Amino acid sequence: MKSVASFACAALVAMSALAAGAAFNVTWTGTPLTASSTSIRTDGTLKYAYARGNYTANGVEFVGVGDKIINTENCVVWEASGGAGTSGATAPGDTESGGYKDMLEHPWWASAKGRKIQLNNLEVGKKYLVQMIAFRNDYTTQTATAPDGVAVIHYGGTGWEYGGSLSAEFTADAATEEFVISYSGQALINAIQVRELAENAPGTSGGVIIVN
């Protein structure tokens, strides 16, 4: 049963979605994950982080939201259907044990090719980082592409043995921001976090700057 607070958050999101923003000064980066949990970003201050289970990786605490497709109204909504949480992924033997490895081995998946990530409860004018983690060792030919159509990650395979991290740094111009990720094959995500950055924080090197 949802709490009164949950209903209030849902109502707030319903209103803010009407004025969902188009984030500006967006820097997208797609990079391979590594055996170490240092792949998990720690820039700025954590706003919220979610995964299938409760995992701590590189000091970041991810809140578990269970087997169903991620749908946390006051924070993150992943527009996906036709799938659910799944175990069965196997991280390489040298992957850092504990929360990081457990996170990689428990993704959500969906069968659709393009899916929206909706980030809620943001403050207009503040700078944020969003990081999406995706790994499944047997999806070696499948990819996720950022809205810029340039930054791409693989879920596994040569050079992507631990999966990939797709991240963006952006300035919010609304309480809700939406980004559409395009997928070849299964839509897949293991974890997502949003962090608030200092106003003068440098952008990620190697990213593509998009001005909407």
Backbone as JSON, one array per atom type, in Angstrom:
{
  "sequence": "MKSVASFACAALVAMSALAAGAAFNVTWTGTPLTASSTSIRTDGTLKYAYARGNYTANGVEFVGVGDKIINTENCVVWEASGGAGTSGATAPGDTESGGYKDMLEHPWWASAKGRKIQLNNLEVGKKYLVQMIAFRNDYTTQTATAPDGVAVIHYGGTGWEYGGSLSAEFTADAATEEFVISYSGQALINAIQVRELAENAPGTSGGVIIVN",
  "N": [[0.83, -1.19, 0.0], [0.56, 2.18, -0.89], [2.13, 5.01, 0.62], [0.91, 8.14, 2.05], [2.72, 10.1, 1.38], [3.84, 9.02, -0.94], [1.68, 9.14, -2.72], [1.43, 11.89, -2.84], [3.86, 12.59, -4.03], [3.49, 11.37, -6.5], [1.4, 12.89, -7.52], [2.64, 15.36, -7.71], [4.55, 14.82, -9.65], [2.9, 14.24, -11.81], [1.9, 16.76, -12.38], [4.27, 18.18, -12.93], [5.19, 16.84, -15.14], [3.73, 17.85, -17.21], [5.09, 20.04, -17.88], [7.56, 19.2, -18.72], [11.04, 19.45, -19.14], [13.5, 20.45, -21.62], [16.55, 19.6, -21.28], [19.53, 21.58, -21.15], [22.85, 22.35, -22.46], [24.0, 19.71, -22.59], [26.08, 16.97, -21.95], [27.0, 14.02, -23.28], [28.27, 10.78, -22.61], [29.66, 7.67, -23.42], [31.04, 4.89, -21.97], [33.18, 2.02, -21.42], [32.58, -0.17, -18.68], [34.59, -1.15, -15.84], [36.54, -3.7, -14.12], [36.56, -2.86, -11.56], [34.7, -1.16, -8.99], [35.04, 1.51, -9.2], [34.09, 2.48, -11.52], [31.62, 3.45, -11.03], [30.2, 6.57, -10.75], [31.11, 9.32, -8.63], [30.87, 12.01, -8.52], [30.1, 15.26, -7.25], [27.09, 15.47, -5.31], [25.05, 12.85, -4.17], [21.79, 12.48, -5.38], [19.66, 10.65, -5.95], [19.54, 7.06, -6.29], [19.05, 3.98, -7.95], [18.54, 0.44, -8.17], [18.1, -3.05, -8.99], [18.33, -4.49, -6.63], [19.35, -3.81, -3.2], [22.29, -2.29, -3.25], [25.69, -1.41, -2.59], [28.1, 0.38, -4.18], [31.27, 1.5, -4.91], [30.97, 3.22, -2.81], [28.53, 4.4, -3.26], [25.15, 4.26, -2.5], [22.7, 2.25, -3.69], [19.25, 2.04, -4.01], [17.09, -0.67, -3.73], [14.51, -1.64, -5.96], [13.14, -3.86, -6.62], [11.85, -6.63, -8.69], [10.21, -5.7, -10.73], [9.89, -3.54, -13.62], [11.69, -0.5, -13.42], [10.1, 2.12, -11.7], [9.75, 4.66, -10.12], [7.97, 7.06, -8.86], [8.58, 9.61, -7.78], [11.15, 10.06, -8.47], [12.66, 8.45, -10.6], [11.49, 7.28, -13.71], [11.38, 4.64, -15.84], [10.46, 4.2, -18.99], [9.28, 1.42, -19.99], [8.23, -1.75, -21.21], [6.99, -5.15, -21.34], [8.92, -6.72, -20.15], [11.03, -7.66, -17.35], [12.66, -7.81, -14.12], [15.73, -9.61, -14.07], [17.85, -12.31, -13.24], [20.81, -14.18, -13.9], [22.73, -13.05, -15.51], [26.26, -13.08, -15.83], [29.0, -11.87, -14.31], [32.44, -11.15, -15.18], [35.12, -13.16, -13.8], [37.02, -11.65, -12.42], [35.74, -9.44, -11.5], [35.08, -6.9, -9.13], [34.08, -8.06, -6.03], [30.97, -8.25, -4.15], [28.7, -5.5, -3.71], [28.97, -4.24, -6.25], [29.46, -6.3, -8.15], [27.17, -7.84, -7.72], [25.23, -6.02, -8.57], [25.79, -5.83, -11.32], [25.05, -8.34, -12.12], [22.32, -8.4, -12.05], [20.14, -7.25, -13.99], [17.44, -5.19, -15.4], [15.18, -5.82, -18.1], [13.7, -5.1, -21.29], [11.61, -5.46, -24.18], [11.37, -3.5, -26.09], [12.61, -1.05, -28.5], [13.28, 1.68, -28.18], [13.42, 3.82, -25.46], [12.16, 5.93, -22.91], [13.78, 7.79, -20.4], [12.76, 9.2, -17.51], [13.46, 11.77, -15.38], [12.81, 12.96, -12.22], [11.84, 15.46, -9.73], [13.77, 17.47, -9.8], [15.72, 20.54, -9.61], [15.23, 23.63, -11.04], [17.72, 25.13, -13.01], [19.85, 24.0, -11.72], [22.8, 21.93, -11.9], [23.26, 18.63, -13.07], [24.25, 15.16, -12.93], [23.53, 12.24, -14.65], [23.77, 8.77, -14.53], [23.73, 5.74, -16.19], [23.82, 2.26, -15.89], [24.64, -0.67, -17.64], [24.7, -4.09, -18.14], [25.02, -7.32, -19.46], [26.22, -10.42, -19.96], [25.65, -12.16, -22.1], [24.51, -10.65, -24.06], [26.0, -9.68, -26.33], [26.01, -8.36, -28.77], [24.31, -6.28, -28.62], [23.16, -2.9, -28.05], [23.04, 0.36, -26.43], [22.05, 3.63, -27.15], [22.73, 7.06, -26.78], [20.62, 10.06, -26.61], [21.86, 11.85, -28.35], [22.66, 10.38, -30.47], [25.23, 9.58, -30.85], [26.96, 8.84, -28.63], [27.51, 5.63, -27.49], [26.91, 2.51, -25.87], [27.87, -0.89, -25.12], [26.48, -3.98, -23.97], [28.02, -6.12, -23.35], [30.74, -8.28, -24.45], [33.73, -8.04, -26.55], [35.99, -5.7, -25.31], [34.0, -4.59, -23.83], [33.6, -6.07, -21.55], [32.59, -5.86, -18.98], [30.31, -4.53, -19.31], [28.61, -1.36, -19.92], [28.7, 2.22, -19.3], [26.48, 4.8, -19.55], [26.31, 8.16, -19.59], [25.23, 11.49, -18.65], [25.75, 14.97, -18.37], [23.98, 17.74, -17.29], [22.04, 20.81, -17.3], [19.19, 21.52, -15.52], [16.06, 22.63, -16.76], [13.58, 22.37, -15.87], [11.41, 20.75, -13.47], [11.15, 18.16, -14.16], [12.91, 16.09, -16.34], [13.37, 14.59, -19.53], [14.78, 11.92, -21.33], [15.4, 10.13, -24.27], [16.44, 6.93, -24.83], [17.93, 4.91, -27.25], [17.74, 1.56, -28.36], [19.4, -1.34, -29.6], [18.16, -4.42, -30.11], [17.47, -5.84, -26.94], [16.12, -3.55, -24.56], [17.9, -2.48, -21.79], [18.88, -2.21, -18.39], [20.83, -1.87, -15.49], [21.27, -0.27, -13.29], [20.73, 3.07, -12.06], [21.71, 6.39, -11.43], [21.39, 9.71, -10.07], [23.1, 12.69, -9.68], [23.85, 15.71, -8.0], [25.65, 18.41, -9.24], [28.35, 20.73, -8.72], [28.05, 24.16, -9.66], [30.17, 25.09, -11.18], [31.36, 22.78, -12.03], [33.57, 20.79, -13.98], [33.02, 19.53, -17.33], [32.56, 16.13, -18.52], [35.34, 14.58, -19.96], [35.76, 13.88, -23.4], [33.1, 13.76, -24.07], [30.06, 14.58, -25.87], [28.87, 17.69, -26.65], [25.67, 18.96, -26.52], [23.46, 21.42, -27.46], [20.31, 22.27, -26.74]],
  "CA": [[0.0, 0.0, 0.0], [1.39, 3.37, -0.96], [1.98, 5.99, 1.68], [0.38, 9.43, 1.64], [3.82, 10.8, 0.74], [4.0, 8.49, -2.29], [0.63, 9.7, -3.53], [1.74, 13.3, -3.03], [4.93, 12.65, -5.02], [2.93, 11.02, -7.8], [0.63, 14.04, -7.98], [3.6, 16.39, -8.09], [5.15, 14.43, -10.92], [1.88, 14.37, -12.85], [1.84, 18.17, -12.75], [5.54, 18.63, -13.51], [5.36, 16.21, -16.44], [3.11, 18.71, -18.2], [6.07, 21.05, -18.27], [8.86, 18.53, -18.77], [12.0, 20.33, -19.8], [14.52, 19.96, -22.54], [17.78, 20.01, -20.61], [20.47, 22.24, -22.04], [24.27, 22.1, -22.19], [24.07, 18.29, -22.26], [27.29, 16.26, -22.35], [26.77, 12.57, -23.24], [29.49, 9.97, -22.69], [29.5, 6.23, -23.3], [32.34, 4.31, -21.65], [33.14, 0.67, -20.87], [32.79, -0.36, -17.25], [35.81, -1.88, -15.52], [36.4, -4.72, -13.08], [36.47, -2.17, -10.27], [33.52, -0.34, -8.77], [35.34, 2.92, -9.47], [33.29, 2.86, -12.68], [30.44, 4.15, -10.52], [30.59, 7.96, -10.55], [30.9, 9.9, -7.29], [30.93, 13.46, -8.64], [29.06, 16.03, -6.57], [26.31, 14.92, -4.2], [24.01, 11.93, -4.61], [20.38, 12.86, -5.22], [19.0, 9.36, -5.77], [20.14, 5.96, -7.05], [18.2, 2.8, -7.9], [18.96, -0.8, -8.82], [17.12, -4.1, -8.73], [18.45, -4.79, -5.2], [20.09, -2.83, -2.41], [23.71, -2.51, -3.47], [26.62, -0.31, -2.4], [29.2, 0.25, -5.12], [32.13, 2.67, -4.85], [30.44, 4.08, -1.77], [27.2, 4.89, -3.63], [24.1, 3.34, -2.05], [21.59, 2.11, -4.62], [18.05, 1.52, -3.37], [16.45, -1.71, -4.51], [13.1, -1.46, -6.25], [12.53, -5.15, -6.93], [11.93, -7.26, -9.99], [9.44, -5.01, -11.76], [10.56, -2.44, -14.33], [11.85, 0.64, -12.52], [9.04, 3.09, -11.81], [9.71, 5.35, -8.84], [7.34, 8.26, -9.38], [9.16, 10.89, -7.35], [12.56, 10.16, -8.87], [12.99, 7.93, -11.93], [10.56, 6.39, -14.4], [11.93, 4.07, -17.08], [9.31, 3.82, -19.8], [9.57, 0.15, -20.63], [7.22, -2.78, -20.99], [7.33, -6.42, -21.95], [10.08, -7.32, -19.52], [11.06, -7.63, -15.89], [13.99, -8.04, -13.59], [16.24, -10.95, -14.38], [19.21, -12.69, -12.89], [21.32, -14.98, -15.0], [23.94, -12.45, -16.05], [27.45, -13.55, -15.12], [30.12, -10.93, -14.43], [33.75, -11.81, -15.26], [35.62, -13.64, -12.52], [37.84, -10.68, -11.7], [34.92, -8.29, -11.1], [35.1, -6.62, -7.69], [32.97, -8.76, -5.39], [30.11, -7.43, -3.31], [27.6, -4.79, -4.33], [29.19, -3.95, -7.67], [29.25, -7.52, -8.92], [25.75, -8.19, -7.61], [24.49, -5.09, -9.41], [25.98, -6.2, -12.72], [24.41, -9.63, -12.41], [20.86, -8.3, -11.9], [19.56, -6.17, -14.8], [16.07, -5.25, -15.92], [15.2, -5.8, -19.55], [12.42, -4.92, -21.97], [11.77, -5.84, -25.57], [11.23, -2.36, -27.01], [13.87, -0.55, -29.04], [13.59, 3.03, -27.73], [12.73, 4.01, -24.2], [12.36, 7.22, -22.25], [14.16, 7.9, -19.0], [12.2, 10.43, -16.95], [14.08, 12.12, -14.11], [11.91, 13.88, -11.54], [12.26, 16.1, -8.48], [14.96, 18.28, -10.05], [15.57, 21.97, -9.35], [15.56, 24.41, -12.23], [18.96, 25.88, -12.98], [20.94, 23.24, -11.11], [23.53, 21.03, -12.8], [23.14, 17.25, -12.62], [24.82, 14.03, -13.65], [22.79, 10.98, -14.63], [24.59, 7.64, -14.98], [23.0, 4.49, -16.38], [24.71, 1.1, -15.96], [24.02, -1.77, -18.37], [25.57, -5.25, -18.37], [24.58, -8.71, -19.54], [27.33, -11.03, -20.7], [25.26, -12.87, -23.31], [23.97, -9.69, -25.02], [27.26, -9.11, -26.81], [25.83, -7.57, -29.99], [23.26, -5.31, -28.39], [23.69, -1.62, -27.64], [22.18, 1.48, -26.03], [22.57, 4.86, -27.74], [22.25, 8.29, -26.15], [19.79, 10.89, -27.49], [22.64, 12.55, -29.37], [22.91, 9.45, -31.57], [26.67, 9.38, -30.99], [27.47, 8.06, -27.49], [26.95, 4.28, -27.54], [27.52, 1.5, -25.02], [27.53, -2.29, -25.34], [26.19, -4.67, -22.71], [29.04, -7.14, -23.14], [31.55, -8.51, -25.63], [35.12, -7.57, -26.55], [36.13, -4.3, -24.93], [32.88, -4.23, -22.96], [33.41, -7.3, -20.78], [31.85, -5.56, -17.74], [29.18, -3.69, -19.68], [28.89, 0.03, -20.23], [28.12, 3.33, -18.54], [26.01, 5.89, -20.38], [26.08, 9.25, -18.64], [25.02, 12.84, -19.18], [25.76, 16.11, -17.46], [23.02, 18.69, -17.86], [21.42, 21.81, -16.44], [17.75, 21.33, -15.59], [15.23, 23.81, -16.92], [12.26, 22.02, -15.35], [11.49, 19.77, -12.39], [11.2, 16.86, -14.82], [13.64, 16.05, -17.61], [13.17, 13.33, -20.22], [15.77, 11.56, -22.33], [15.04, 8.89, -24.95], [17.57, 6.06, -25.15], [17.61, 3.97, -28.33], [18.36, 0.27, -28.13], [19.38, -2.4, -30.6], [17.88, -5.61, -29.31], [16.75, -5.59, -25.69], [16.37, -2.41, -23.69], [18.46, -3.1, -20.6], [19.48, -1.3, -17.42], [21.11, -2.5, -14.19], [21.21, 0.72, -12.22], [20.74, 4.46, -12.5], [21.86, 7.35, -10.35], [21.4, 11.13, -10.4], [23.93, 13.41, -8.72], [23.88, 17.16, -8.17], [27.02, 18.88, -9.44], [28.62, 22.14, -8.46], [27.76, 24.96, -10.84], [31.38, 25.24, -12.0], [31.98, 21.47, -12.24], [33.99, 20.59, -15.37], [32.33, 18.48, -18.04], [33.29, 14.88, -18.72], [36.16, 14.6, -21.17], [35.37, 12.93, -24.46], [31.68, 13.8, -24.29], [29.55, 15.38, -26.98], [28.04, 18.75, -26.09], [24.48, 19.22, -27.31], [22.71, 22.58, -26.96], [18.95, 22.13, -27.24]],
  "C": [[0.87, 1.24, 0.0], [1.11, 4.31, 0.19], [1.38, 7.26, 1.12], [1.46, 10.21, 0.9], [4.0, 10.34, -0.7], [2.94, 9.06, -3.22], [0.9, 11.17, -3.82], [2.82, 13.47, -4.09], [4.4, 12.37, -6.41], [2.14, 12.19, -8.37], [1.55, 15.16, -8.45], [4.2, 16.09, -9.44], [4.16, 14.58, -12.06], [1.79, 15.81, -13.32], [3.12, 18.61, -13.45], [5.76, 18.04, -14.89], [4.75, 17.05, -17.55], [4.09, 19.75, -18.72], [7.47, 20.45, -18.28], [9.82, 19.34, -19.62], [12.82, 19.63, -20.85], [15.84, 20.47, -21.99], [18.75, 20.63, -21.61], [21.9, 22.03, -21.57], [24.5, 20.65, -21.78], [25.36, 17.67, -22.8], [27.05, 14.77, -22.17], [28.09, 11.83, -23.4], [29.13, 8.5, -22.54], [30.86, 5.6, -23.08], [32.18, 2.87, -21.16], [33.29, 0.71, -19.35], [34.08, -1.17, -17.05], [35.53, -2.92, -14.45], [36.17, -4.1, -11.71], [35.21, -1.32, -10.18], [33.79, 1.15, -8.97], [34.67, 3.39, -10.75], [32.04, 3.63, -12.26], [30.85, 5.57, -10.13], [30.26, 8.45, -9.14], [30.98, 11.42, -7.33], [29.82, 14.11, -7.81], [28.41, 15.3, -5.41], [25.2, 14.03, -4.73], [22.62, 12.5, -4.35], [19.51, 11.63, -5.05], [19.66, 8.33, -6.69], [19.29, 4.72, -6.85], [18.83, 1.64, -8.65], [17.91, -1.85, -8.49], [17.13, -4.49, -7.25], [19.18, -3.67, -4.49], [21.58, -3.13, -2.52], [24.49, -1.24, -3.13], [27.82, -0.55, -3.29], [29.97, 1.56, -5.17], [31.59, 3.7, -3.86], [29.06, 4.64, -2.06], [26.17, 3.84, -3.23], [22.93, 3.38, -3.04], [20.42, 1.45, -3.9], [17.4, 0.49, -4.27], [14.98, -1.45, -4.73], [12.47, -2.74, -6.8], [12.6, -5.57, -8.38], [11.2, -6.51, -11.1], [10.27, -3.9, -12.41], [10.57, -1.2, -13.44], [10.79, 1.71, -12.78], [8.85, 3.75, -10.44], [9.26, 6.78, -9.11], [8.04, 9.55, -9.0], [10.61, 11.06, -7.79], [12.8, 9.73, -10.31], [11.86, 7.07, -12.45], [11.23, 5.94, -15.68], [10.76, 3.54, -17.88], [9.63, 2.55, -20.57], [8.47, -0.84, -20.31], [7.69, -4.07, -21.65], [8.55, -7.08, -21.37], [10.0, -7.21, -18.02], [12.49, -7.79, -15.44], [14.45, -9.44, -13.91], [17.62, -11.14, -13.78], [19.72, -13.51, -14.06], [22.5, -14.36, -15.7], [25.12, -12.91, -15.19], [28.6, -12.59, -15.36], [31.43, -11.7, -14.51], [34.3, -12.13, -13.87], [36.41, -12.63, -11.73], [37.07, -9.42, -11.31], [34.96, -8.13, -9.58], [33.87, -7.23, -7.03], [32.17, -7.81, -4.51], [29.05, -6.72, -4.13], [27.75, -4.54, -5.81], [28.91, -5.17, -8.53], [27.78, -7.93, -8.89], [24.89, -7.3, -8.5], [24.59, -5.48, -10.87], [25.23, -7.48, -13.08], [22.89, -9.58, -12.28], [20.32, -7.09, -12.68], [18.04, -6.29, -14.92], [16.18, -5.25, -17.43], [13.79, -5.56, -20.05], [12.66, -5.12, -23.46], [11.73, -4.67, -26.54], [12.58, -1.78, -27.39], [14.24, 0.87, -28.57], [12.79, 3.36, -26.48], [13.14, 5.31, -23.52], [12.79, 7.03, -20.8], [13.63, 9.24, -18.5], [12.78, 10.65, -15.55], [13.23, 13.2, -13.45], [12.55, 14.52, -10.32], [13.59, 16.85, -8.63], [14.67, 19.74, -9.71], [16.08, 22.75, -10.56], [16.85, 25.2, -12.01], [20.13, 25.14, -12.35], [21.53, 22.25, -12.11], [23.51, 19.62, -12.22], [23.96, 16.3, -13.51], [23.84, 12.87, -13.54], [23.7, 9.9, -15.2], [23.73, 6.4, -15.03], [24.0, 3.36, -16.61], [23.98, -0.03, -16.68], [25.03, -2.88, -18.61], [24.73, -6.51, -18.48], [25.53, -9.42, -20.48], [26.91, -11.71, -21.99], [24.57, -11.95, -24.33], [25.12, -8.95, -25.7], [27.11, -8.25, -28.05], [24.82, -6.45, -29.82], [23.81, -4.04, -27.75], [22.6, -0.68, -27.14], [22.85, 2.76, -26.54], [21.92, 6.06, -27.1], [21.39, 9.09, -27.12], [20.56, 11.64, -28.56], [22.94, 11.68, -30.58], [24.37, 9.12, -31.76], [27.22, 8.49, -29.88], [26.74, 6.72, -27.43], [27.66, 3.4, -26.52], [27.05, 0.12, -25.43], [27.3, -2.94, -23.98], [27.25, -5.71, -22.36], [29.86, -7.28, -24.42], [32.93, -7.89, -25.51], [35.2, -6.07, -26.3], [35.06, -3.81, -23.98], [32.56, -5.4, -22.02], [32.6, -7.08, -19.5], [30.62, -4.69, -18.02], [29.6, -2.25, -19.91], [28.17, 1.01, -19.32], [27.76, 4.44, -19.52], [25.63, 7.04, -19.45], [25.9, 10.58, -19.35], [25.15, 13.84, -18.05], [24.88, 17.18, -18.09], [22.57, 19.69, -16.8], [19.91, 21.7, -16.62], [17.03, 22.65, -15.85], [13.78, 23.52, -16.54], [12.45, 20.99, -14.24], [11.58, 18.35, -12.92], [11.95, 16.97, -16.14], [13.49, 14.66, -18.22], [14.23, 13.13, -21.29], [15.35, 10.23, -22.95], [16.31, 8.14, -25.34], [17.13, 5.08, -26.23], [18.4, 2.69, -28.14], [18.34, -0.58, -29.39], [19.21, -3.7, -29.84], [17.13, -5.22, -28.05], [17.12, -4.24, -25.08], [16.8, -2.98, -22.35], [19.08, -2.04, -19.7], [19.68, -2.06, -16.1], [20.93, -1.53, -13.04], [21.22, 2.1, -12.83], [20.93, 5.34, -11.28], [21.84, 8.76, -10.92], [22.15, 11.84, -9.29], [23.89, 14.9, -9.04], [25.33, 17.63, -8.21], [27.15, 20.35, -9.06], [28.44, 22.92, -9.76], [28.96, 25.06, -11.78], [32.09, 23.91, -12.23], [32.37, 21.3, -13.7], [33.21, 19.46, -16.01], [33.18, 17.24, -18.18], [34.09, 14.95, -20.02], [35.67, 13.56, -22.15], [33.9, 12.92, -24.74], [31.31, 14.64, -25.5], [28.61, 16.42, -26.39], [26.89, 19.03, -27.05], [23.77, 20.43, -26.69], [21.33, 22.51, -27.59], [18.27, 23.5, -27.34]]
}
